[in-house]
Structures are given as C-alpha cells and as structure tokens.
Amino acid sequence: MSERRPQIGMIVACSENRVIGREGGLPWHLPDDLRHFMRTTLGCPVIMGRKTFASLNGPLPRRINIVVSRTMKRHEDGVIVVGSLDEGLAYAGTLVEGTDSPIWIAGGGEIYRLGMSRADLIVRTLVHEVLDGDVVFPEIDPSAWELRETEFHGEDDRHPYSFSIEWWDRAAGDPTEQD
Ligand SMILES: NC(=O)c1ccc[n+]([C@@H]2O[C@H](COP(=O)([O-])OP(=O)(O)OC[C@H]3O[C@@H](n4cnc5c(N)ncnc54)[C@H](OP(=O)(O)O)[C@@H]3O)[C@@H](O)[C@H]2O)c1
C-alpha cells in the first residue's frame, strides 16, 4: 500500500489587486467560474473557514464540507467542524487515503493564509479587473510557485469581467513548504 500523502490544492478567484471578498460575499458573479469551481471540487473534501461557510446557502452538495472554526458546535448539519486547518487536513487525509482525490482548501482569506505553506497546487482564477474589497488572497511568491497552465475566458453578456484560470505548482525544492 502506498504511503503517498494526498495532494492539497487551494482554489480561489481573485482580482488583479488580489481581492477575494467584499462584505462577507464575492465581489462578482461569474457563472462559468462557479461551474469550474464545482467541477474541480466535486466529490472531494473541501475545507473552508467559518465565515466562508456562512456566506454559502448551506453545505456544498456532493462534497465533504469541512469547516474550520473555534466557535461553531462540533456537529452541524451536513458539515464536519474542526478546530484548525491542520485538523481538517488530517481528517480529510483519512477520507481520501488510497484514492487519487485531492483535498481542496476553499478560503476565505484567513484560511488561505494558513494554507499557503501546506498546499502543493493553487488553482487561481484571476479576474482581470482592479476591484474594491475587504479580504485578499496572499501574494503568490514566484520563487516558490510555477505557473503550469492558463485558460482565458473573455468578457460576455453573463461575465462582466474577463478572467484566466491558472494552475500553479509548488516549485521543486521550495523551502517554505511544510511537511
Ligand atoms: N473569491 C474566492 O475564491 C473566495 C473563496 C472563499 C471565500 N471568499 C470570501 O472571503 C471572505 C471570507 O474570508 P475571511 O478571511 O473573512 O474568513 P474565513 O477565512 O472564511 O473564516 C474565518 C474564520 O475561520 C476560523 N478560523 C480562522 N483561523 C482559524 C484557526 N487558526 N483555528 C480555528 N479557526 C480558525 C474562525 O472561525 P470562528 O470565528 O468561528 O472561530 C474565523 O473567524 C468572504 O467575503 C467570502 O465570500 C472568497
């Protein structure tokens, strides 16, 4: 049996100035990006902070929802509540053991900051606009991460901004990665 540890990805959408949130929600509505988020995370454990969970209309369907919180009660309908990101990663690891499923960290700002040293992969939708907001995604350090692939989506009737979906891999030998 392989002892390979599961892949940990962070999935995010941010503006050119790294904004991800405004007043507890998203600063945009980009349906094709939401579809990309749903497709990418389907069937996988998804870890999020309590404030991000509060911004949703309940648990994300067909995913194991893991919420990081010091204040929520341990048993909440449809979600698993954990006391730290590492507890969430350890629990998710037991669920995906022996499979190829990644574990996704899905925000918000506080949880992404904690996840930066844990992740192997960042899937970032870069919204091509400078926008106001109150929560940001951390800077991606170009010496620690390599951009593997980019897919452009133009502006149209349903999408007020163009965006690019980027796949970033942790650079080999990056010293900031945590075991
Ligand atoms: N654009 C995107 O891709 C994207 C993705 C996700 C979220 N967002 C946006 O981001 C915003 C929310 O982000 P946020 O930074 O305000 O909040 P958040 O990261 O979603 O949640 C913060 C909460 O997580 C818990 N937490 C954080 N660190 C912890 C730790 N070390 N141990 C235990 N619990 C911990 C705390 O919950 P308790 O207070 O319960 O202890 C804290 O209040 C919203 O606007 C949302 O729409 C955007």
PDBQT file of the ligand as one rigid body, heavy atoms in Angstrom, charges set to zero:
ROOT
HETATM    1  N1  LIG A 201     -13.055  34.617  -4.155  1.00  0.00    +0.000 N 
HETATM    2  C1  LIG A 201     -12.923  33.436  -3.593  1.00  0.00    +0.000 C 
HETATM    3  O1  LIG A 201     -12.409  32.480  -4.200  1.00  0.00    +0.000 OA
HETATM    4  C2  LIG A 201     -13.370  33.242  -2.181  1.00  0.00    +0.000 A 
HETATM    5  C3  LIG A 201     -13.310  31.975  -1.598  1.00  0.00    +0.000 A 
HETATM    6  C4  LIG A 201     -13.723  31.842  -0.275  1.00  0.00    +0.000 A 
HETATM    7  C5  LIG A 201     -14.180  32.942   0.423  1.00  0.00    +0.000 A 
HETATM    8  N2  LIG A 201     -14.212  34.152  -0.183  1.00  0.00    +0.000 N 
HETATM    9  C6  LIG A 201     -14.648  35.347   0.548  1.00  0.00    +0.000 C 
HETATM   10  O2  LIG A 201     -13.763  35.538   1.655  1.00  0.00    +0.000 OA
HETATM   11  C7  LIG A 201     -14.476  36.175   2.709  1.00  0.00    +0.000 C 
HETATM   12  C8  LIG A 201     -14.330  35.365   3.976  1.00  0.00    +0.000 C 
HETATM   13  O3  LIG A 201     -12.951  35.284   4.315  1.00  0.00    +0.000 OA
HETATM   14  P1  LIG A 201     -12.415  35.635   5.796  1.00  0.00    +0.000 P 
HETATM   15  O4  LIG A 201     -10.929  35.703   5.762  1.00  0.00    +0.000 OA
HETATM   16  O5  LIG A 201     -13.168  36.830   6.298  1.00  0.00    +0.000 OA
HETATM   17  O6  LIG A 201     -12.940  34.400   6.665  1.00  0.00    +0.000 OA
HETATM   18  P2  LIG A 201     -12.700  32.805   6.541  1.00  0.00    +0.000 P 
HETATM   19  O7  LIG A 201     -11.249  32.528   6.323  1.00  0.00    +0.000 OA
HETATM   20  O8  LIG A 201     -13.691  32.213   5.621  1.00  0.00    +0.000 OA
HETATM   21  O9  LIG A 201     -13.141  32.331   8.021  1.00  0.00    +0.000 OA
HETATM   22  C9  LIG A 201     -12.532  32.893   9.138  1.00  0.00    +0.000 C 
HETATM   23  C10 LIG A 201     -12.939  32.068  10.338  1.00  0.00    +0.000 C 
HETATM   24  O10 LIG A 201     -12.287  30.790  10.289  1.00  0.00    +0.000 OA
HETATM   25  C11 LIG A 201     -11.985  30.374  11.606  1.00  0.00    +0.000 C 
HETATM   26  N3  LIG A 201     -10.536  30.305  11.770  1.00  0.00    +0.000 N 
HETATM   27  C12 LIG A 201      -9.576  31.049  11.153  1.00  0.00    +0.000 A 
HETATM   28  N4  LIG A 201      -8.355  30.688  11.599  1.00  0.00    +0.000 NA
HETATM   29  C13 LIG A 201      -8.564  29.693  12.493  1.00  0.00    +0.000 A 
HETATM   30  C14 LIG A 201      -7.699  28.906  13.292  1.00  0.00    +0.000 A 
HETATM   31  N5  LIG A 201      -6.344  29.063  13.252  1.00  0.00    +0.000 N 
HETATM   32  N6  LIG A 201      -8.219  27.978  14.112  1.00  0.00    +0.000 NA
HETATM   33  C15 LIG A 201      -9.568  27.789  14.174  1.00  0.00    +0.000 A 
HETATM   34  N7  LIG A 201     -10.459  28.516  13.444  1.00  0.00    +0.000 NA
HETATM   35  C16 LIG A 201      -9.944  29.450  12.617  1.00  0.00    +0.000 A 
HETATM   36  C17 LIG A 201     -12.566  31.405  12.541  1.00  0.00    +0.000 C 
HETATM   37  O11 LIG A 201     -13.900  31.000  12.795  1.00  0.00    +0.000 OA
HETATM   38  P3  LIG A 201     -14.597  31.294  14.244  1.00  0.00    +0.000 P 
HETATM   39  O12 LIG A 201     -14.719  32.781  14.315  1.00  0.00    +0.000 OA
HETATM   40  O13 LIG A 201     -15.875  30.554  14.191  1.00  0.00    +0.000 OA
HETATM   41  O14 LIG A 201     -13.620  30.738  15.272  1.00  0.00    +0.000 OA
HETATM   42  C18 LIG A 201     -12.547  32.659  11.675  1.00  0.00    +0.000 C 
HETATM   43  O15 LIG A 201     -13.469  33.645  12.091  1.00  0.00    +0.000 OA
HETATM   44  C19 LIG A 201     -15.927  36.292   2.237  1.00  0.00    +0.000 C 
HETATM   45  O16 LIG A 201     -16.116  37.574   1.664  1.00  0.00    +0.000 OA
HETATM   46  C20 LIG A 201     -16.024  35.221   1.160  1.00  0.00    +0.000 C 
HETATM   47  O17 LIG A 201     -17.040  35.483   0.209  1.00  0.00    +0.000 OA
HETATM   48  C21 LIG A 201     -13.826  34.324  -1.472  1.00  0.00    +0.000 A 
ENDROOT
TORSDOF 0
